[in-house]
């Protein structure tokens, strides 16, 4: 059987905010499925801020996309055809096939999905964003009971998990988000102690009021002006896991004005701060096993909740990605690329094929 | 017996570089020695960059000096009179009596000095600067064999210990210092693999040539332009213990131009850097015992060497301190305030009084 795939390829490196013209839609004929390979049909595509970094040739931890490459990304796929004993048609798997409707890959490049949770969570709370929150907060942030943990982009998939894990550990969770609706979700649905709207003109004083005992852990995934306000509230020995700087990803010029690095380094010194950048891969060997067990329990027992923001159709991916960088999503942003598989799950937890 | 003390007091908070007029010399009559107290005669006064921070009301880890306070500092003193069973006249002790010739303090505020090493080392390689190097490098820097460790102010008491301990741990030691004489001392006397002169117009390319495999540990005690050059050479997972920023201590205005903090944070993220400020006190409970044992051995067997820069007379302290902030000293800067005690040491290692 041969199939076609509609793909979104990088047409040019974006300057500032990605434009539609930076992406090119093409439909290709896929190769035959070879020995050990599977043909996959994309159900969900994950959109994440790190993708912006790969659309740039600036030095980073990973090689940039080349012009003409399919844009990368994690996906939940259904196996359409298999020539591997590891997978059967109808299996649902986690893959990294990117912005396209179908793909032929080695079966070893797929992972079976836990059938006891909704399949979309493999890209969110039980996937890379959830693991980023878990490993960064627990291994670098090390929150203690009674401490104050602050996280920005708190309504996103990483931030919302950070705040809820902080609560499980007995800390006070303060979420920063853009707009009253996100702030409402943080306190009313996700259990944050308090939410602060960074778009409010009173943000700086609101943050101070929300952190009367200062800040012990700041989970940094945003950068920009939010960071300035946070830095002033840090306590001695505060920890700052740095996993993203989405506010700066579209920057095209170095900012000018006051050079804030010397002042920041002075605070690092006088407050004995720990600032630690990380990419979640680093912690997979040491922490992923515990993550699967603990986070799975927390999601099942409701102590960690999650929100999803699903847009339909691969053609929506460029606009949705732009919105992500502007902070327009509430919860994990997913593109539903293809039909959902039949939801039947038998009593043993294994999927029954129709 | 009553005694007088000549004291150097803070007359005004310095703006920029400390001026003679920021200090006031007074001679006072000391109180009688009370129960449990000792009268001390200062032999050596230590001058250290951290003192500049205490001459400022900017928020820091320690309260600032008040106008009229005796300027603080570690000292090596001889006990002149004792009303404590813990100390006897003639004992040599480490104290924190500051910029003055004599003082009356509780005997509990003094520590007996190891009689097997020259007494001045209690303020240098076997004292606070040596411990700063030891704890910061081993606990935060964690150098591994074959890695590259870079330290600035490398001819100073902290930097020279950092480089030599790095060598003991099998790392490559690169020292940054100002001027050819300091650089010569680093490689010819202190065992650094290579020295780079930050005053040279070719400093940036010299540093690159000196670190062909990048930088794994940068022990930061300087700040300023040296840091810019170092940041470009950092490897993934590099560690930056931050114990001082002497190049910025006299700054009176926030620097302007390009705001380098966002770019720095981006490197923290993409290179998974660890940046950790510290004050050595934090590590005393956990590391000081090992420090005394290991550093004592290393100094005795010659694997850690040290240089001292001694100026004579308390009246020289303000000018010497200015020179310290400009980087003029080579090795540990000490003021010899009073006569040295007779050097006789008997065969058991106990001091024989003349």
Interface residues (C-beta under 8 A of the other chain):
Chain A: X53 X59 X60 X61 X220 X223 X224 X227 X236 X242 X243 X244 X245 X248 X251 X254 X255 X256 X257 X258 X259 X260 X261 X262 X263 X264 X265 X266 X267 X268 X269 X270 X271 X272 X273 X274 X275 X276 X277 X278 X279 X282
Chain B: X53 X59 X60 X61 X220 X223 X224 X227 X236 X242 X243 X244 X245 X248 X251 X254 X255 X256 X257 X258 X259 X260 X261 X262 X263 X264 X265 X266 X267 X268 X269 X270 X271 X272 X273 X274 X275 X276 X277 X278 X279 X282
